[in-house]
Amino acid sequence: MRLTVGEVLLFEDMPPHPDSDSPPLPVTISVSEAGYYPFHLLHYERQRTSTLILNWKPPGALTFEPVPAWAF
C-alpha cells in the first residue's frame, strides 16, 4: 500500500504481503487550510483475500470511524 495526499508520500507498506489483523499505525496529517486535496491510494490485492478499510478521526472525535462518502 502507498498513500499520497497532495503529492506528499504519507505512508508506504511495501512489498505486498498477506492481510493482517492489526492495522498499520495511524498516519497523522495537518493541512494549512480546509479544502479538497488530491488523494491517491495504491493498494495491492491478493487473489480473493483483499482487505482495505479507510478510517479517520475527525477533529474533536474520540475514535476512528469509516470515512463517509461525502468526504470524497
C-alpha positions as CSV (number, residue, x, y, z in Angstrom):
1,M,0.0,0.0,0.0
2,R,1.2,3.5,-0.8
3,L,-0.7,6.7,0.3
4,T,-0.1,10.2,-1.0
5,V,-2.0,13.4,-0.3
6,G,-1.3,16.5,-2.3
7,E,1.9,14.9,-3.9
8,V,3.3,14.1,-0.5
9,L,4.1,10.4,0.3
10,L,2.5,9.8,3.8
11,F,2.7,6.0,4.1
12,E,4.2,3.1,2.4
13,D,4.0,-0.5,3.3
14,M,5.8,-2.5,0.6
15,P,6.3,-5.2,-0.6
16,P,2.9,-7.0,-0.9
17,H,2.2,-9.3,2.0
18,P,-0.8,-11.3,3.4
19,D,-3.6,-9.4,5.2
20,S,-3.0,-8.6,8.8
21,D,-5.4,-8.5,11.7
22,S,-3.7,-5.4,13.1
23,P,-3.9,-2.2,11.1
24,P,-0.9,-0.1,10.5
25,L,-0.2,2.8,12.9
26,P,-2.3,5.9,12.2
27,V,-0.9,8.4,9.7
28,T,-1.4,11.9,11.0
29,I,-1.5,14.9,8.6
30,S,-2.1,18.5,9.1
31,V,-3.2,20.9,6.3
32,S,-2.8,24.7,6.2
33,E,-6.4,25.3,5.2
34,A,-9.7,23.5,4.8
35,G,-10.5,22.2,1.3
36,Y,-10.1,19.3,-1.1
37,Y,-6.6,17.8,-1.6
38,P,-5.6,15.2,-4.2
39,F,-5.6,11.7,-2.6
40,H,-4.0,8.6,-4.1
41,L,-4.0,5.2,-2.5
42,L,-2.2,2.3,-4.3
43,H,-3.5,-1.0,-2.9
44,Y,-2.2,-4.5,-3.7
45,E,-4.8,-7.2,-3.8
46,R,-4.0,-10.9,-3.5
47,Q,-6.3,-13.5,-5.0
48,R,-9.6,-13.4,-3.1
49,T,-8.0,-12.0,0.0
50,S,-8.3,-8.2,-0.4
51,T,-8.9,-6.0,2.6
52,L,-9.0,-2.3,2.5
53,I,-10.5,-0.2,5.3
54,L,-10.2,3.6,5.3
55,N,-10.9,5.2,8.7
56,W,-10.4,8.7,10.0
57,K,-10.7,10.5,13.3
58,P,-12.1,14.0,12.5
59,P,-11.2,16.9,14.8
60,G,-12.9,16.5,18.1
61,A,-13.7,12.8,17.6
62,L,-12.6,10.3,20.2
63,T,-12.4,7.2,18.0
64,F,-11.6,6.3,14.4
65,E,-14.6,5.7,12.1
66,P,-15.1,4.9,8.4
67,V,-14.6,7.9,6.1
68,P,-18.1,8.9,4.9
69,A,-18.8,9.2,1.2
70,W,-19.4,13.0,1.4
71,A,-15.7,13.5,2.3
72,F,-14.8,12.5,-1.2
